[in-house]
C-alpha cells in the first residue's frame, strides 16, 4: 500500500530553474537551525452560511450541584510479598476491592474510584496522606498434573480438587494531587485551565470504568461490553461481534456533558475449542485443521475445563496426539499411599480409565498445554471451552469487516431509543463518588443548532454543469470533462467465469457514452487452467509471459479480471508487477454482474489513472477559489495505515495536489515505518550527500513541474488518524519536517500553513430533531458541542444511506493563510466533492481518501510474503513506483 521508498535514484528530475540542485550540499544558513514554534490555535469565529436545522446530539447534559468539591488523587502500589509489582488490572481491582472490605473504617468509610492500575481518586481527602496495608486473597487451585523436565505429566499436589490458598499482597496508598471540580463545573472558569479540566474528566471517566468493571464487563478504553449472548453476532471465521456502550464525560461550551453511544468490538467466539477452530479455519471436519495455525491463534487464550469448572490460559499444544502423549503417574499402593510404582500412561488413557471421562473426539487430536514453559499441563481438547469476552486483536478479514459493518448498522431512530434506555439503565447518578459532588445526568439528548451548506456545482464535459442533489450527482447522458483515448490495451482473465469478449465490448460502448474513445483490445489473455492452483506470484509471472508474447509494444492499460472481489491473493503481486516493475496503468475488476452502472464506475477510475479529469468544481474550473487562486497553494492529505499486528510495519502515505490552481489532481508518495507509530518520519529524509529522499521533496518537485514552474508558498495540510493528545506533535514533528524539506530545495522563507486534523473514529452522532432520516449532506455544527477553546467543528458532507451517519470531527490546529470560518468550511465541504472515483460526496475530504487508498493499495505489495514469519522491519524499503506511474492517480 505504499509508493516508492528511498533508493539510489531520485524520485523526479530537479526542475530547470535558478534554484540550487537538491542533491548538492546546501548552505546550512538557509535551513532553520531551530524548528519554528507552533501552538494549537483558538477558535476565531463561527460560520453563518447555510440553512439552519434543528439537531439532536448524543450528549446528555450534566448538572453539578456541589461544584466546590475537591477530588484527591492517590498513587497506588501493589506488590507481592517478594516485592514483585502486580501489573494485572484484574488482580489489582480484586485486591483493592478486598482492601476496602477490610479497611473501610481506616479509610474513613470514603468510597473511591480506582483505575485498576496505579491511581485512585476520592471526593474529599482520606484521613491520612499515606497508608500501607496487607491484603490476603483466597486463590482457588486444582489438583494439577504438570510436566517435569522430561515432558511427562506428574502429580504436583495432594490437595483436594477445589482447595483454597491465601496469597498476600502489600498495598501502599499515598497522596499525589488535588483536582478541583470547579474546572469543569462552570464554563467561564475551566476555559483557561485545560490541565485541571482534563484531570477532572479523567476522574469521572474512571468512575464509569470502575462501575462497568464491577459488573464483569469487558472494558475497551471508554467502552464496556456485557457478557450477554443477546448482544453477540457471528461475523465469521470464529469471530463474534459484541455490542455495548461508549460512555465518557466531555466539556463543551454549554458545560459538562455525558457522551453515550452504541459501541461494537470483536471477541473470540466462546464455546468448545474444537468448534472455534473449525470456524476459524473454515473447514468442515477436524481432520482438516492446520494445527500449526491453531497453535498460533489459541496461544494466551483462556479456557474453562468443563470437567473441573476451572479456568486456564493456553500456552501451546502437545507435540503428540492425546492417544500418544505420555506422562508419568504414580500408582497407589494397596494401603492407599502414593509411594507406589511409577508408570507411563497416555493422557487419553488417564482420563478414560482413571477419571471415567469418555473422550470420543480427542483420540487423534493434540492436547491443550495450559502449564508453564518447563512444566506442561495437558488437557484434552473436547473438555475445554473458550471463555467469553476475550478480545480478538488480529486484523479482520474483508468478509468479517463487511459482516461487522452490516450487522452493527442502526437506523437513527433505533439508535436514539437505545441510547435513551442506556442512559436510564447504566447512568451513574447513584455512584457515591459522583453523588459527593452532586452530579446528575439529564435523560434526553441535547438539542443543538446546525447549518446545511449548499453543495458546490461541478463542471463536466461539453461545458455542462452537474448540480448535486442529496450529496449525489448523475453523469447519465453527460460526458467526462477531459476523457482519455485508449488506443492500445489488453485484458487478462484470472477468472474462469468471466466472458472477456462481452466485457470489452460493453466497456467500449459505455466509454463512448462518456466521451472516452476506446479501441478494441489488442489481446484477450486467458489464464491456463492448470495454473489456478499455483501460488499467486507464479500465476502473475506466467500471465505476463503470455501477455508479452502477444503484445508488440507497451499497452496503455491492462484490465485485470480477478477470481474474487475481496481478499484476492493475486491482487498484491499483480499491482506490484504493473506499478513497480512494468510501469503500466492497470484496473482490477471482479464483476458479479456487468451493468452500465458498474462499467461507468470502472471508467471513472480508468480515466483518472490515465490522466483524464472526470469533473471539476465549477469555481475550480473558473479559477475562483478564494485565497488559493492567486497564491500557489499545495494541498496535502496524510494518513498512516496500521496492519493490525505488532511485528508488521505501518504504511505512511501522503498525497499532494498538482496542476495548481486545480485542487482535484493529486500525486501520492508512500513509505514504511515502525509498526503502530502514528507520526510520519519520512517527510524529510536527509542523505549523506546533502540531498533529501523524503516524501515532501517528491511532492514539491511534482507540484513545480505540473504548475508552470511555480513554487507553493501556502500549504493546506489535512491529517488523518491522530488523537487529541498527538495534535502538538503534528505541529512540532511533522510540520518541522515539511519546513526542512521545503528549505532544502533552496527556499529561505517559511511558507504559510493551514493544518487540519480529520477524526472519523469518535462517538458523536447527529440526528434530525424533526425527522427520522439521517442528517442531510452538508450539515455542519460549530457551536454548543465543540471544544470550549480550540477551533473545531463537525461536518457530515455525505448522504447516509444506511445506518446512522457519522460526521467527521475537524480540528483546525493552525491557520496562517487566514480563512474565515465560512471560507474554511466551504473549502472542506467542496473537497468532499472532488473524489474522481465517485459520483457521491465522500464523508471526508478527497486528499485523505486518496492517502488512505494509496497506503492500502501499495501496502498490498507486502502481502506477497507472510510478513509475520519473515519479520520485515520498518527499515525495509518498498519497491519504488515505475517512472511511468509516479505522477499518476494510480490509487483511484
C-alpha positions in Angstrom: 0.0 0.0 0.0 2.8 2.4 -0.5 4.6 4.0 -3.2 8.2 4.2 -3.8 10.7 4.3 -0.9 14.2 5.9 -0.7 16.6 4.4 -3.1 19.6 5.4 -5.2 17.7 7.2 -7.9 15.9 10.4 -7.4 12.1 10.4 -7.3 12.0 13.0 -10.1 14.4 15.2 -12.1 15.2 18.6 -10.5 13.2 21.4 -12.1 15.0 23.6 -14.6 15.1 26.7 -12.5 17.6 29.0 -10.9 17.2 27.2 -7.5 20.2 25.1 -6.3 20.1 21.4 -7.1 18.5 19.5 -4.3 21.4 17.0 -4.3 24.1 19.5 -3.8 25.2 20.2 -0.2 23.1 23.2 0.7 24.3 26.2 2.6 23.1 25.4 6.1 22.3 29.0 6.7 19.2 28.6 4.6 18.0 25.8 6.9 16.4 26.6 10.2 18.7 25.6 13.0 15.8 25.5 15.4 12.3 24.5 14.4 9.6 27.1 14.1 7.4 27.1 17.2 3.7 26.4 16.5 0.9 26.1 19.0 -2.7 24.9 18.7 -4.8 27.9 17.7 -8.0 29.1 19.5 -11.3 29.5 17.7 -11.5 32.7 15.8 -15.2 32.8 15.0 -18.1 30.6 13.8 -19.8 30.1 10.4 -23.1 31.6 9.4 -23.5 30.2 5.8 -26.2 27.7 5.1 -29.7 26.8 6.0 -30.4 26.4 9.7 -31.5 23.0 11.0 -32.5 21.7 14.5 -30.5 18.7 15.5 -30.2 16.2 18.4 -26.8 15.0 19.6 -25.9 12.0 21.7 -24.7 14.3 24.5 -26.6 14.3 27.8 -26.3 17.5 29.9 -24.8 17.0 33.4 -25.7 19.1 36.4 -23.1 19.7 39.2 -24.7 20.7 42.5 -21.6 20.7 44.6 -19.0 22.4 42.3 -16.6 23.2 45.2 -15.8 19.6 45.7 -12.1 18.7 45.5 -11.0 15.3 44.1 -8.0 13.9 45.8 -5.7 11.7 43.7 -3.7 8.9 45.4 -0.9 6.8 44.0 -1.4 3.0 44.4 1.4 0.5 44.5 0.5 -3.2 44.8 3.3 -5.8 45.3 3.6 -9.4 46.2 5.5 -10.5 49.4 8.7 -10.9 47.3 8.3 -7.2 46.2 7.3 -8.0 42.6 4.9 -5.4 41.3 1.4 -6.6 40.3 0.7 -5.5 36.7 -2.7 -7.1 36.1 -5.6 -4.7 36.3 -8.0 -7.6 37.0 -5.9 -8.7 40.1 -5.4 -5.0 41.0 -9.2 -4.4 41.2 -9.7 -7.6 43.2 -7.1 -6.6 45.7 -8.4 -3.0 46.1 -12.0 -4.2 46.4 -10.9 -6.6 49.1 -8.9 -3.9 50.8 -12.0 -1.7 51.1 -14.0 -4.5 52.6 -11.4 -5.0 55.3 -10.1 -1.5 56.0 -13.0 0.8 55.1 -13.0 2.2 58.7 -9.3 3.2 58.4 -10.2 5.0 55.2 -13.0 6.9 56.9 -15.6 5.0 55.1 -14.9 7.1 52.0 -15.6 5.4 48.7 -13.2 5.8 45.8 -12.7 5.4 42.1 -9.8 3.1 41.1 -8.4 2.8 37.6 -7.1 -0.8 38.1 -3.5 0.4 37.9 -1.6 3.0 39.9 -4.2 5.7 40.6 -7.1 6.1 43.0 -9.5 9.1 43.4 -11.7 10.2 46.3 -14.1 13.1 46.7 -12.5 14.9 49.6 -9.4 13.6 51.4 -8.7 10.3 53.2 -7.9 10.7 56.9 -4.2 10.1 56.3 -1.9 11.0 53.4 -0.2 7.6 53.4 -1.3 4.1 54.1 0.3 0.6 54.0 -2.0 -2.4 54.0 -1.6 -6.2 53.9 -4.4 -7.9 51.9 -5.0 -11.6 51.7 -6.8 -13.0 48.7 -8.2 -16.6 48.5 -7.0 -18.2 45.4 -8.6 -21.5 44.3 -6.4 -24.1 42.5 -6.7 -27.6 41.4 -5.1 -30.9 41.7 -2.6 -30.4 38.9 -0.7 -32.8 36.8 2.1 -30.9 35.2 5.1 -31.9 33.2 8.6 -32.3 34.6 11.8 -31.7 32.8 11.3 -34.8 30.7 7.9 -33.5 29.4 5.9 -36.2 31.2 3.0 -35.4 33.5 3.4 -35.8 37.2 1.3 -35.1 40.3 2.1 -31.8 41.9 -0.3 -31.6 44.9 -2.2 -33.8 47.3 -4.8 -31.1 48.0 -8.4 -31.6 47.1 -9.8 -30.6 43.7 -11.3 -27.3 45.0 -8.9 -26.2 47.7 -8.0 -22.6 48.5 -4.8 -20.9 49.4 -4.1 -17.4 50.7 -2.0 -15.1 48.7 -0.5 -12.0 50.3 -0.4 -8.5 48.7 1.2 -5.3 50.0 -0.7 -2.2 49.1 0.7 1.3 49.5 -1.6 4.4 49.1 -0.1 7.9 49.1 -1.4 11.3 48.4 -0.5 12.7 44.9 -2.6 15.7 44.0 -5.8 17.8 44.4 -8.1 18.2 41.4 -10.8 20.9 41.6 -14.3 20.0 40.3 -14.8 23.7 39.5 -12.5 23.3 36.5 -15.4 21.6 34.7 -18.4 22.7 36.7 -18.5 26.2 35.3 -17.8 27.2 31.7 -16.1 30.5 32.4 -13.6 29.0 34.8 -12.4 26.0 33.0 -11.8 27.6 29.7 -8.4 28.7 30.8 -7.5 25.6 32.9 -7.1 22.8 30.4 -4.8 20.7 32.6 -7.2 20.8 35.6 -10.3 20.1 33.4 -8.6 17.1 31.7 -7.7 15.7 35.2 -11.2 16.2 36.5 -12.7 14.5 33.4 -10.3 11.6 33.9 -11.7 11.2 37.5 -15.3 11.0 36.2 -14.4 8.6 33.4 -12.6 6.4 35.9 -15.8 6.2 37.9 -17.6 4.9 34.7 -15.0 2.3 34.0 -15.0 1.1 37.6 -18.8 0.6 37.6 -18.5 -1.4 34.4 -15.6 -3.5 35.7 -17.6 -4.3 38.9 -20.4 -5.7 36.7 -17.9 -8.1 34.9 -17.9 -6.1 31.7 -15.1 -6.2 29.1 -13.5 -2.8 29.1 -12.1 -1.3 25.8 -10.9 2.2 26.5 -14.2 4.1 27.4 -16.5 1.4 26.1 -17.9 -1.5 28.1 -19.5 -4.8 27.0 -21.7 -7.1 29.0 -21.4 -10.9 28.8 -24.9 -11.3 27.3 -25.4 -13.7 24.3 -28.3 -11.4 23.2 -25.6 -8.8 22.3 -23.5 -11.3 20.3 -23.4 -11.6 16.5 -21.3 -14.1 14.5 -19.2 -12.3 11.8 -17.5 -15.5 10.6 -14.2 -17.4 11.0 -14.5 -17.8 14.7 -15.1 -14.1 15.5 -18.1 -12.7 17.3 -19.2 -9.1 17.3 -20.5 -7.9 20.7 -22.4 -4.6 21.1 -22.0 -2.4 24.1 -21.8 1.2 25.0 -19.3 4.0 24.9 -19.6 6.5 27.8 -17.4 9.5 28.6 -17.8 12.9 30.2 -17.0 15.8 27.9 -16.5 19.6 28.3 -18.4 21.8 25.9 -19.2 25.5 25.7 -22.5 24.6 27.4 -20.9 22.9 30.3 -20.3 19.3 31.3 -22.0 16.5 29.3 -22.1 12.8 29.1 -21.4 11.3 25.7 -23.2 8.0 25.3 -23.1 5.9 22.2 -23.5 2.4 20.9 -20.1 0.6 20.5 -19.1 -2.6 19.0 -16.0 -4.7 19.4 -15.0 -8.2 18.3 -14.2 -11.2 20.5 -13.1 -14.8 20.1 -16.3 -16.9 19.7 -16.9 -18.5 23.1 -17.7 -22.2 23.3 -15.9 -25.5 22.6 -12.4 -25.1 21.4 -12.9 -27.5 18.5 -15.9 -25.6 17.2 -13.9 -22.4 17.3 -11.0 -24.0 15.3 -13.4 -25.4 12.6 -15.0 -21.9 12.2 -11.7 -20.0 12.3 -10.0 -22.1 9.7 -13.3 -22.5 7.7 -13.1 -26.3 7.5 -15.9 -28.8 8.0 -14.1 -31.6 9.8 -11.4 -31.7 12.5 -9.1 -33.8 10.3 -8.6 -30.7 8.0 -7.5 -28.5 10.9 -4.0 -27.0 10.4 -2.6 -27.5 13.9 0.3 -25.0 13.5 -2.2 -22.3 12.7 -4.3 -23.5 15.6 -1.4 -23.2 18.0 -0.8 -19.6 17.0 -4.4 -18.5 17.3 -5.0 -20.3 20.6 -1.9 -19.0 22.4 -2.7 -17.0 25.5 -6.5 -17.5 25.2 -8.4 -18.6 28.4 -10.4 -21.8 28.5 -12.6 -23.4 31.0 -12.1 -27.1 31.8 -15.7 -28.4 31.8 -14.8 -31.5 33.9 -13.4 -29.3 36.8 -15.1 -25.9 36.2 -11.7 -24.1 36.4 -10.1 -21.6 34.1 -6.7 -21.9 32.4 -4.5 -19.9 30.0 -3.4 -21.8 26.9 0.4 -21.8 26.4 0.5 -24.2 23.4 -0.3 -27.6 22.1 1.1 -31.0 22.9 3.6 -32.4 20.4 1.8 -35.7 20.1 -1.9 -36.5 19.9 -3.9 -37.4 23.0 -3.6 -41.1 22.5 0.3 -40.9 22.3 1.2 -38.1 24.7 2.7 -39.9 27.8 3.2 -38.8 31.3 4.5 -40.5 34.5 1.8 -41.4 37.1 2.4 -42.9 40.5 0.2 -45.9 41.2 -1.1 -46.0 44.7 -0.1 -48.9 47.0 -2.7 -51.2 48.5 -2.6 -49.2 51.6 -3.7 -46.1 49.6 -0.4 -44.2 49.8 1.3 -42.6 46.8 4.6 -44.3 47.4 4.0 -47.0 44.9 5.3 -47.7 41.4 5.6 -45.0 38.7 4.0 -46.0 35.3 3.9 -44.3 31.9 0.4 -43.6 30.7 -1.1 -41.6 27.9 -3.3 -38.5 28.5 -6.2 -40.3 26.8 -5.9 -43.5 28.9 -5.7 -41.5 32.1 -8.9 -39.6 31.5 -10.8 -42.6 30.2 -9.7 -45.2 32.7 -8.8 -43.2 35.8 -11.2 -40.3 35.6 -14.1 -42.2 34.0 -14.4 -39.5 31.3 -15.3 -40.6 27.8 -13.3 -38.8 25.0 -15.0 -39.8 21.7 -13.4 -37.0 19.8 -9.9 -36.3 21.3 -8.2 -39.6 20.4 -6.1 -38.2 17.4 -6.1 -34.5 18.4 -3.2 -32.8 20.2 -3.9 -31.7 23.8 -4.0 -28.1 25.0 -1.0 -27.2 27.1 -2.1 -25.0 30.0 1.0 -25.2 32.0 4.3 -23.3 32.3 7.1 -23.5 29.7 9.0 -26.0 31.8 6.0 -27.7 33.3 3.4 -28.5 30.7 -0.1 -29.4 31.8 -2.2 -31.1 29.2 -6.0 -31.1 28.8 -8.0 -33.0 26.0 -9.5 -30.5 23.5 -13.1 -31.7 23.9 -13.0 -30.9 27.7 -12.2 -27.2 27.1 -14.3 -24.3 26.1 -13.1 -20.8 25.3 -14.4 -18.3 28.0 -16.4 -15.3 26.8 -15.3 -11.7 26.3 -11.8 -12.4 25.0 -10.9 -9.7 22.5 -9.9 -10.6 19.0 -6.9 -8.4 18.3 -5.8 -9.5 14.8 -6.8 -7.6 11.6 -10.3 -8.7 10.4 -10.7 -10.3 7.0 -12.6 -8.3 4.4 -15.6 -10.6 4.7 -15.5 -10.2 8.5 -15.3 -6.5 8.3 -18.1 -6.3 5.8 -20.3 -8.5 8.1 -19.4 -6.4 11.1 -20.4 -3.2 9.4 -23.6 -4.7 8.1 -24.8 -6.2 11.3 -23.9 -3.2 13.5 -25.9 -0.7 11.5 -28.8 1.0 13.3 -31.3 3.5 11.9 -31.2 6.9 13.5 -34.4 6.5 15.5 -33.4 3.0 16.7 -30.1 4.4 18.0 -31.8 7.2 19.8 -34.2 4.8 21.5 -31.3 2.5 22.6 -29.2 5.4 23.9 -32.1 6.8 26.0 -32.6 3.4 27.5 -28.9 3.0 28.2 -28.6 6.4 30.0 -31.6 5.3 32.2 -30.2 1.9 32.9 -26.5 2.5 33.2 -26.4 6.1 34.4 -24.3 6.8 37.4 -26.4 9.2 39.5 -26.3 6.8 42.4 -22.5 6.4 42.5 -21.1 7.5 45.8 -18.1 9.3 44.3 -20.3 11.3 41.9 -23.0 11.8 44.5 -20.4 13.6 46.6 -20.2 16.3 44.0 -23.9 16.4 43.2 -23.7 15.1 39.7 -26.9 14.2 37.9 -27.4 13.4 34.2 -30.3 14.5 32.0 -32.1 11.6 30.3 -32.8 13.4 27.0 -30.4 14.0 24.0 -29.2 17.6 23.8 -30.7 19.9 21.2 -28.3 21.9 19.0 -28.5 24.2 16.0 -26.7 23.2 12.8 -26.4 24.5 9.3 -26.7 22.8 5.9 -24.2 24.1 3.4 -25.1 24.4 -0.3 -23.5 21.7 -2.5 -20.9 23.0 -5.0 -21.6 22.8 -8.7 -19.5 20.5 -10.8 -18.2 21.1 -14.4 -18.2 18.1 -16.8 -17.8 17.6 -20.5 -19.2 19.8 -23.3 -19.3 22.8 -20.9 -22.1 21.1 -19.0 -22.8 21.5 -15.3 -23.9 18.9 -12.7 -25.8 20.1 -9.7 -25.6 17.5 -6.8 -28.8 16.5 -5.1 -28.6 14.9 -1.7 -24.9 14.5 -2.0 -25.1 12.7 -5.3 -24.8 13.6 -9.0 -25.7 11.7 -12.1 -23.4 11.5 -15.2 -26.1 9.8 -17.3 -26.2 11.5 -20.7 -23.1 13.5 -19.8 -19.5 13.2 -20.8 -16.4 13.5 -18.8 -14.5 16.8 -18.6 -11.2 15.5 -20.1 -11.7 11.9 -21.4 -8.8 9.8 -22.3 -8.1 8.0 -25.5 -7.3 4.3 -25.0 -5.8 3.1 -28.3 -3.6 0.1 -27.2 -4.7 -2.1 -24.3 -5.2 -5.7 -23.2 -7.5 -7.8 -21.0 -6.1 -10.6 -18.7 -8.5 -13.0 -17.2 -7.8 -15.0 -14.0 -11.5 -15.8 -13.6 -12.9 -18.8 -15.4 -16.5 -17.4 -15.2 -16.0 -14.1 -17.0 -16.6 -13.6 -20.7 -13.9 -11.1 -21.5 -15.1 -10.6 -25.1 -18.5 -9.4 -23.9 -16.9 -7.4 -21.1 -14.6 -5.5 -23.5 -17.5 -4.8 -26.0 -19.6 -3.3 -23.2 -16.7 -1.3 -21.8 -16.1 0.2 -25.2 -19.8 1.1 -25.6 -20.1 2.7 -22.1 -16.8 4.6 -22.8 -18.2 6.1 -25.9 -21.2 7.5 -24.0 -18.7 9.2 -21.6 -16.5 10.6 -24.3 -13.7 8.0 -23.8 -12.5 6.7 -27.1 -11.6 3.0 -26.5 -10.3 0.9 -29.4 -10.8 -2.8 -29.4 -8.3 -4.5 -27.0 -5.2 -5.8 -28.7 -5.2 -9.0 -26.7 -7.6 -11.1 -24.5 -5.4 -13.4 -22.4 -7.0 -16.3 -20.5 -5.1 -18.0 -17.6 -4.1 -21.5 -18.3 -6.4 -23.8 -16.2 -3.6 -25.9 -14.8 -2.1 -22.7 -13.1 -5.1 -21.9 -11.0 -3.7 -23.9 -8.1 -0.2 -22.3 -8.3 1.0 -19.7 -5.9 -0.1 -16.1 -6.7 3.3 -14.8 -7.8 3.8 -17.7 -10.2 0.4 -17.1 -11.7 1.1 -13.4 -12.2 4.5 -14.1 -13.8 3.1 -16.7 -16.2 0.3 -14.3 -17.2 2.9 -11.6 -18.1 4.8 -14.1 -20.1 1.7 -14.9 -22.1 0.9 -11.2 -22.4 4.4 -10.3 -23.6 4.2 -12.9 -26.3 1.0 -11.3 -27.7 2.0 -7.6 -27.5 4.4 -5.7 -29.8 4.6 -2.6 -27.6 3.7 -1.3 -24.2 0.0 -1.1 -23.6 -1.6 2.0 -22.2 -3.9 -0.1 -19.9 -4.2 -3.7 -18.7 -7.7 -4.6 -17.5 -7.3 -7.5 -15.0 -10.2 -9.8 -14.1 -9.7 -11.3 -10.7 -11.5 -14.5 -9.5 -12.6 -12.9 -6.2 -13.6 -9.4 -5.3 -12.5 -9.5 -1.7 -9.1 -10.5 -0.4 -7.9 -11.9 -3.7 -4.2 -13.1 -3.2 -3.4 -12.2 -6.8 -4.1 -8.5 -6.3 -0.9 -7.6 -4.4 1.6 -9.4 -6.8 -0.3 -8.1 -9.8 -0.3 -4.5 -8.7 3.4 -4.7 -7.8 4.3 -6.1 -11.2 2.3 -3.4 -13.1 3.0 -0.4 -11.0 6.6 -1.1 -9.9 8.3 -3.3 -12.5 6.5 -2.8 -15.8 5.1 0.8 -15.5 1.7 0.3 -16.9 -1.7 1.5 -15.6 -4.0 -1.3 -14.5 -7.6 -1.7 -13.4 -8.6 -4.8 -11.4 -12.2 -5.9 -11.5 -14.3 -8.9 -10.4 -17.8 -8.3 -11.8 -20.6 -10.3 -10.4 -22.9 -8.7 -12.9 -21.9 -6.5 -15.8 -24.2 -3.5 -15.8 -23.8 0.1 -17.2 -23.6 1.5 -13.7 -20.8 -0.9 -12.8 -18.9 -0.2 -16.0 -19.3 3.6 -15.7 -17.8 3.4 -12.2 -14.9 1.5 -13.6 -14.4 4.1 -16.3 -14.2 6.9 -13.8 -11.2 5.1 -12.2 -9.6 4.2 -15.5 -9.9 7.8 -16.8 -8.3 9.2 -13.7 -5.4 6.7 -13.8 -4.7 7.6 -17.4 -4.5 11.4 -16.6 -8.0 12.4 -17.6 -10.4 14.5 -15.5 -13.9 13.4 -14.8 -15.2 16.6 -13.3 -14.0 19.7 -11.5 -15.7 22.1 -9.1 -17.2 24.9 -11.1 -15.3 27.5 -9.1 -12.1 25.5 -9.6 -12.7 25.3 -13.3 -13.2 29.1 -13.5 -10.2 29.7 -11.2 -12.3 31.4 -8.5 -11.1 29.6 -5.4 -10.7 32.1 -2.6 -7.2 32.5 -1.1 -5.9 29.8 -3.4 -6.3 31.2 -7.0 -3.8 34.0 -6.6 -1.2 32.3 -4.4 0.5 28.9 -5.3 -1.0 26.5 -2.8 -0.3 22.8 -2.3 -2.9 20.6 -0.5 -1.6 17.6 1.3 -3.5 14.6 2.6 -1.6 12.5 5.2 -2.5 9.1 6.6 -0.8 6.1 8.3 -2.2 2.7 7.8 -1.6 0.2 10.6 -1.6 -3.5 9.7 -3.1 -5.0 12.9 -0.1 -6.9 14.1 2.8 -5.5 16.2 5.5 -7.1 14.1 4.3 -5.7 10.7 5.4 -2.2 9.7 2.9 0.6 9.3 2.4 2.3 5.9 2.6 6.1 5.7 1.0 7.8 2.7 0.9 11.5 1.7 -0.8 12.9 -1.4 -0.1 16.3 -2.8 -2.1 18.4 -5.2 -0.7 19.2 -8.6 -1.5 21.4 -11.6 -2.2 24.5 -9.4 -4.7 26.2 -9.2 -6.6 22.9 -9.5 -7.5 21.1 -6.3 -8.7 17.9 -7.8 -5.4 16.4 -9.2 -3.0 14.6 -6.8 0.1 12.5 -6.7 1.0 10.1 -3.9 4.2 9.1 -2.1 4.3 6.2 0.4 6.8 4.8 2.9 7.1 2.1 5.5 7.7 3.0 9.1 7.8 1.3 12.5 4.7 -0.7 13.5 1.9 1.3 15.2 3.8 4.6 15.0 1.5 7.4 14.0 3.8 10.3 13.4 5.2 10.1 9.9 9.0 10.1 10.0 9.9 10.1 6.3 8.5 13.5 5.3 12.1 14.8 5.3 14.9 12.2 4.9 18.4 13.8 4.6 21.1 11.8 2.7 24.8 11.8 3.3 25.4 13.6 0.0 23.3 16.5 1.2 20.2 15.5 -0.7 16.7 14.6 0.6 14.9 11.4 -0.1 11.7 12.2 1.8 8.1 12.3 0.8 7.7 16.1 0.7 10.5 16.8 -1.7 9.0 14.3 -4.1 5.6 16.1 -4.0 7.1 19.6 -4.1 9.1 18.8 -7.3 6.0 17.4 -8.9 4.0 20.5 -7.9 6.7 22.7 -9.5 6.8 20.6 -12.7 3.0 20.5 -13.1 2.2 24.1 -12.1 4.1 26.1 -14.7 7.3 26.2 -12.6 5.5 27.9 -9.6 6.6 27.0 -6.1 4.0 26.7 -3.4 4.0 29.4 -0.7 1.0 28.1 1.1 0.4 24.6 2.5 -3.1 23.2 3.4 -2.4 20.0 5.3 -5.1 17.5 6.1 -4.0 14.9 8.7 -6.0 11.8 9.4 -5.8 9.3 12.3 -4.3 11.3 15.1 -5.8 11.7 18.6 -6.1 14.9 20.5 -3.0 14.1 22.6 -0.9 14.0 19.3 -2.1 17.3 17.9 1.0 19.2 19.2 3.3 16.5 17.7 1.8 17.2 14.3 2.8 20.8 14.6 6.3 20.1 16.0 7.4 16.9 14.5 5.6 16.7 11.1 5.5 20.4 10.3 9.1 20.8 11.1 10.0 18.1 8.6 7.9 19.8 5.9 9.7 23.1 6.5 13.1 21.4 6.3 12.2 19.7 3.0 10.9 23.0 1.7 14.1 24.9 2.6 16.3 22.1 1.4 15.0 22.9 -2.1 16.6 26.4 -1.8 13.9 28.4 -0.1 15.0 30.7 2.8 11.5 31.6 4.0 8.9 29.5 5.8 5.6 29.0 3.9 2.2 29.7 5.4 0.4 26.7 6.8 -3.2 25.8 7.5 -3.3 22.4 9.3 -6.5 20.5 9.8 -6.9 17.1 11.6 -9.9 14.9 10.5 -11.2 12.4 13.0 -13.6 9.8 12.0 -13.3 7.4 15.0 -15.3 9.3 17.6 -18.6 8.8 19.3 -20.5 11.9 18.4 -23.7 11.4 16.4 -26.1 13.9 14.9 -29.8 13.3 14.4 -32.5 15.4 12.9 -34.8 16.7 15.6 -37.9 16.7 13.4 -37.3 13.8 11.0 -36.4 10.0 11.3 -33.9 10.4 8.5 -30.2 10.9 8.7 -28.9 14.5 8.7 -28.7 15.9 5.2 -25.3 16.1 3.4 -23.5 19.4 4.1 -24.6 19.5 7.8 -22.1 21.4 10.0 -22.1 22.2 13.7 -19.5 24.6 15.1 -21.2 25.7 18.3 -22.5 24.2 21.6 -20.9 20.8 21.3 -17.4 21.7 20.2 -14.3 22.2 22.3 -14.7 25.2 24.6 -11.5 26.9 23.4 -9.9 25.1 20.4 -11.1 25.6 16.8 -13.1 22.6 15.8 -16.4 21.6 14.1 -18.4 18.6 13.0 -19.3 18.1 9.3 -21.4 15.5 7.6 -20.7 16.0 4.0 -22.1 12.7 2.7 -25.6 11.3 2.5 -26.0 8.5 5.0 -27.9 5.8 3.0 -27.7 3.0 5.7 -27.3 3.1 9.4 -26.6 6.3 11.3 -24.4 8.9 9.7 -21.1 9.7 11.5 -19.9 13.3 11.0 -16.2 14.0 10.6 -14.7 16.0 13.5 -12.4 18.6 12.0 -9.8 20.3 14.2 -8.1 23.4 12.9 -4.7 23.4 14.6 -3.2 26.3 12.6 -4.4 28.8 10.1 -1.7 31.2 8.9 -3.4 31.5 5.5 -6.3 33.3 7.2 -9.5 31.6 6.1 -12.8 32.8 7.6 -14.9 30.2 9.4 -17.3 30.1 6.4 -14.4 30.1 3.9 -12.7 27.1 5.5 -15.9 25.1 6.0 -16.9 25.7 2.4 -13.4 24.6 1.2 -13.6 21.4 3.2 -17.1 20.7 2.1 -16.1 21.3 -1.6 -13.1 18.9 -1.2 -15.6 16.2 -0.4 -17.0 16.5 -4.0 -13.7 16.2 -5.9 -13.0 12.5 -5.4 -12.6 11.3 -9.0 -13.6 7.7 -8.2 -17.1 8.7 -7.2 -20.3 10.5 -8.1 -21.2 11.0 -4.4 -19.8 13.3 -1.8 -17.4 11.5 0.4 -17.6 11.6 4.2 -14.0 13.0 4.5 -12.1 15.3 2.1 -10.7 13.7 -1.0 -6.9 14.1 -0.1 -7.4 12.0 2.9 -9.4 9.4 0.9 -6.6 9.3 -1.6 -3.9 8.9 1.0 -5.8 6.0 2.5 -6.3 4.3 -0.9 -2.6 4.8 -1.7 -1.5 3.2 1.6 -3.9 0.3 1.2 -3.0 -0.4 -2.5 0.8 -0.2 -2.3 0.8 -1.9 1.1 -0.6 -5.0 -0.7 2.9 -5.2 -2.2 3.9 -6.6 1.2 1.3 -9.3 1.2 3.3 -11.4 -1.2 5.1 -13.0 1.7 3.9 -13.8 5.2 5.3 -10.8 7.0 4.8 -12.2 10.5 7.2 -15.0 9.6 9.8 -13.1 7.6 9.9 -10.4 10.2 10.1 -7.5 7.7 11.2 -4.4 9.6 10.4 -0.7 9.1 13.9 -0.2 7.7 13.0 -2.3 4.7 12.2 -0.4 1.5 9.1 -0.8 -0.6 9.7 -1.2 -4.3 9.6 2.2 -6.0 6.9 3.0 -8.4 7.9 3.0 -12.0 8.7 6.4 -13.5 5.6 6.0 -15.8 3.3 5.7 -12.8 4.7 8.0 -10.2 2.7 11.1 -11.2 -0.5 9.3 -12.0 -3.5 8.9 -9.8 -2.9 5.1 -9.6 -4.8 5.0 -6.3 -8.1 5.8 -7.9 
